[in-house]
Amino acid sequence: SAVTFITASQFLDQNQITYGGHMAAAMALMESPAIILAVFLASAAKSNKKQSSLNLLHKSFTDGAQLLLIGAMIVGLFAGTTGEKIMAPFSIDLFKGMLAFFLLDMGLMVAKNFKQVLNKPVYVLIYGVFAPPIHALLALLICKIAGVDLGETILLMILSASASYIAVPAALKYALPQANPSLYFGMSLGLTFPINIIIGIPLYTYIAKLFS
């Protein structure tokens, strides 16, 4: 989730925890395998598997949100520090205000989808609550084995515990039109998003510091 990543980055900046700028690229790249895996699983359940696989893969690679993430990464690579200084009035000075408005909009979407979440089976709710911290702990274990620095470890934990609110739902809408949007929107926005923003970011930061 780009939203969770941006919020976590601001949290780390406020707590003076350094991290590499390459983590933005890691965030953009982490969504791609999830989308590709999802569309392959969806195509496997269809009768015309070969044709649906090609169509779904084309959709996953050319989705607007994904192209924007990867395209921005490529532009940033070529622009370098010079481009960063030129775009600073927009991308740095106005950033926190834009983030605040975006989080307010996400909060409205959470409130809209929360009632739908409560109507789901209990095991779905259990997964939505406990899967994120389990994924975060797995990310912590991998980072410890690989010797990843504290800031990058925290961001990878948060990203592993988060969901996609833009790119993956767009791909799911095409790949599984019969799927109930209240399930994947309700679970991600009604449970995963608020848990990660309110509890997850400070909790995973504390755990990462504890094992650093």
Wavefront OBJ file of the C-alpha trace (Angstrom):
o trace
v 0.000 0.000 0.000
v 1.441 3.332 -1.073
v -0.782 5.072 1.494
v 0.553 2.981 4.375
v 4.120 3.358 3.099
v 3.837 7.149 2.945
v 2.332 7.314 6.435
v 5.037 5.007 7.794
v 7.751 7.091 6.131
v 6.407 10.220 7.827
v 6.345 8.356 11.153
v 9.982 7.300 10.753
v 11.009 10.836 9.778
v 9.346 12.246 12.894
v 11.165 9.676 15.047
v 14.478 10.354 13.265
v 14.827 6.789 11.994
v 16.764 6.726 8.734
v 15.918 4.522 5.770
v 17.042 4.266 2.177
v 15.219 6.033 -0.623
v 15.246 2.764 -2.542
v 12.440 1.539 -0.255
v 9.954 3.487 -2.398
v 11.041 1.349 -5.339
v 10.708 -1.777 -3.193
v 7.149 -0.760 -2.325
v 6.257 -0.320 -5.991
v 7.782 -3.667 -6.924
v 6.078 -5.576 -4.082
v 2.614 -5.045 -5.566
v 3.490 -6.560 -8.933
v 4.073 -10.187 -7.802
v 0.850 -10.090 -5.770
v -1.164 -8.946 -8.787
v 0.473 -11.459 -11.119
v -0.123 -14.322 -8.673
v -3.740 -13.269 -8.168
v -4.504 -13.154 -11.883
v -2.869 -16.541 -12.446
v -4.985 -18.081 -9.681
v -8.070 -16.429 -11.149
v -7.313 -17.637 -14.664
v -6.776 -21.188 -13.398
v -10.405 -21.244 -12.265
v -11.725 -20.234 -15.676
v -12.669 -22.597 -18.490
v -10.600 -20.870 -21.182
v -7.398 -20.771 -19.179
v -4.931 -19.825 -21.932
v -6.912 -16.900 -23.269
v -7.899 -15.584 -19.864
v -4.290 -15.808 -18.653
v -3.077 -13.618 -21.507
v -5.842 -11.086 -21.008
v -5.412 -10.981 -17.253
v -1.630 -10.692 -17.460
v -2.007 -7.834 -19.921
v -4.376 -6.137 -17.499
v -2.057 -6.644 -14.532
v 0.976 -5.237 -16.345
v -0.849 -2.269 -17.905
v -3.048 -1.271 -14.964
v -2.944 2.510 -14.505
v -1.951 2.464 -10.838
v 0.861 -0.003 -11.434
v 2.157 1.901 -14.462
v 2.106 5.081 -12.387
v 4.163 3.496 -9.604
v 6.757 1.968 -11.906
v 6.795 5.027 -14.185
v 7.379 7.373 -11.250
v 10.229 5.155 -10.093
v 11.883 5.313 -13.528
v 11.404 9.093 -13.761
v 12.899 9.537 -10.296
v 15.870 7.376 -11.248
v 16.695 9.575 -14.236
v 15.795 12.886 -12.550
v 18.040 12.307 -9.522
v 18.654 14.986 -6.888
v 18.281 17.767 -9.463
v 14.729 16.707 -10.248
v 13.981 16.357 -6.539
v 14.980 19.984 -5.909
v 12.868 21.207 -8.825
v 9.778 19.303 -7.619
v 10.335 20.123 -3.923
v 7.597 22.823 -3.688
v 5.027 20.241 -4.810
v 6.352 16.856 -3.674
v 7.887 17.917 -0.337
v 6.376 21.205 0.888
v 2.739 20.315 0.063
v 3.140 16.623 0.768
v 1.944 16.489 4.386
v -1.189 18.499 3.640
v -2.072 16.300 0.675
v -1.474 13.205 2.814
v -3.825 14.524 5.508
v -6.649 15.047 2.991
v -6.052 11.631 1.443
v -6.159 9.903 4.844
v -9.433 11.687 5.617
v -10.875 10.358 2.359
v -9.632 6.853 3.203
v -11.260 7.188 6.616
v -14.615 7.883 4.953
v -14.181 4.754 2.827
v -13.354 2.732 5.966
v -16.540 3.934 7.664
v -18.550 3.055 4.549
v -17.172 -0.503 4.336
v -16.954 -1.358 8.043
v -20.555 -2.579 8.389
v -20.055 -4.944 5.457
v -17.034 -6.454 7.207
v -19.059 -7.331 10.305
v -21.412 -9.462 8.186
v -18.595 -11.741 7.006
v -17.853 -15.193 8.509
v -15.825 -15.219 11.714
v -12.805 -16.934 10.138
v -12.568 -14.125 7.572
v -12.484 -11.540 10.354
v -9.878 -13.572 12.246
v -7.687 -13.687 9.155
v -8.069 -9.942 8.597
v -6.951 -9.198 12.159
v -4.165 -11.749 12.718
v -2.649 -12.188 9.242
v -0.999 -8.723 9.138
v 1.091 -9.154 12.334
v 2.071 -12.686 11.260
v 3.275 -11.342 7.906
v 5.145 -8.557 9.713
v 6.937 -11.046 11.976
v 7.927 -13.148 8.958
v 9.360 -10.008 7.350
v 11.274 -9.267 10.564
v 12.745 -12.776 10.548
v 13.867 -12.460 6.924
v 15.368 -9.018 7.573
v 17.307 -10.305 10.587
v 18.715 -13.189 8.554
v 19.653 -10.848 5.688
v 21.128 -8.189 7.983
v 18.790 -5.389 6.882
v 19.074 -2.025 8.677
v 16.469 -0.867 11.204
v 14.633 1.660 9.015
v 14.326 -0.704 6.073
v 13.261 -3.522 8.415
v 10.418 -1.428 9.836
v 9.189 -0.444 6.380
v 9.329 -4.024 5.108
v 7.394 -5.201 8.169
v 4.724 -2.563 7.589
v 4.508 -3.281 3.866
v 4.267 -7.033 4.494
v 1.402 -6.429 6.913
v -0.499 -4.053 4.644
v -2.881 -4.527 1.735
v -3.264 -2.881 -1.654
v -6.127 -0.405 -1.922
v -5.695 0.700 -5.560
v -3.799 -1.599 -7.941
v -4.910 -5.014 -6.671
v -8.644 -4.142 -6.352
v -8.530 -2.794 -9.914
v -7.037 -6.067 -11.148
v -9.513 -8.116 -9.094
v -12.419 -6.209 -10.587
v -11.324 -7.407 -14.024
v -10.069 -10.867 -13.074
v -12.966 -11.836 -10.801
v -16.017 -9.762 -11.760
v -18.223 -12.165 -9.821
v -16.311 -11.532 -6.574
v -18.006 -9.455 -3.901
v -16.242 -6.052 -3.689
v -17.368 -5.674 -0.093
v -15.102 -8.597 0.791
v -11.788 -7.313 -0.543
v -12.602 -3.626 -0.038
v -14.217 -4.255 3.322
v -11.372 -6.407 4.612
v -8.591 -4.137 3.392
v -10.184 -0.782 4.232
v -12.356 -1.849 7.159
v -9.772 -3.919 9.050
v -6.236 -3.964 7.657
v -5.900 -0.249 6.912
v -7.041 1.195 10.272
v -5.206 -1.505 12.247
v -1.945 -0.785 10.431
v -2.253 2.999 10.636
v -3.374 3.237 14.275
v -1.671 0.224 15.883
v 0.597 -1.481 13.361
v 3.089 1.270 12.510
v 4.092 2.104 16.121
v 3.876 -1.560 17.185
v 6.092 -2.892 14.390
v 8.552 -0.051 14.995
v 8.774 -1.022 18.670
v 9.242 -4.718 17.855
v 11.922 -3.972 15.246
v 13.801 -1.779 17.747
v 13.487 -4.518 20.356
v 15.231 -7.041 18.096
v 17.730 -4.632 16.523
l 1 2 3 4 5 6 7 8 9 10 11 12 13 14 15 16 17 18 19 20 21 22 23 24 25 26 27 28 29 30 31 32 33 34 35 36 37 38 39 40 41 42 43 44 45 46 47 48 49 50 51 52 53 54 55 56 57 58 59 60 61 62 63 64 65 66 67 68 69 70 71 72 73 74 75 76 77 78 79 80 81 82 83 84 85 86 87 88 89 90 91 92 93 94 95 96 97 98 99 100 101 102 103 104 105 106 107 108 109 110 111 112 113 114 115 116 117 118 119 120 121 122 123 124 125 126 127 128 129 130 131 132 133 134 135 136 137 138 139 140 141 142 143 144 145 146 147 148 149 150 151 152 153 154 155 156 157 158 159 160 161 162 163 164 165 166 167 168 169 170 171 172 173 174 175 176 177 178 179 180 181 182 183 184 185 186 187 188 189 190 191 192 193 194 195 196 197 198 199 200 201 202 203 204 205 206 207 208 209 210 211 212
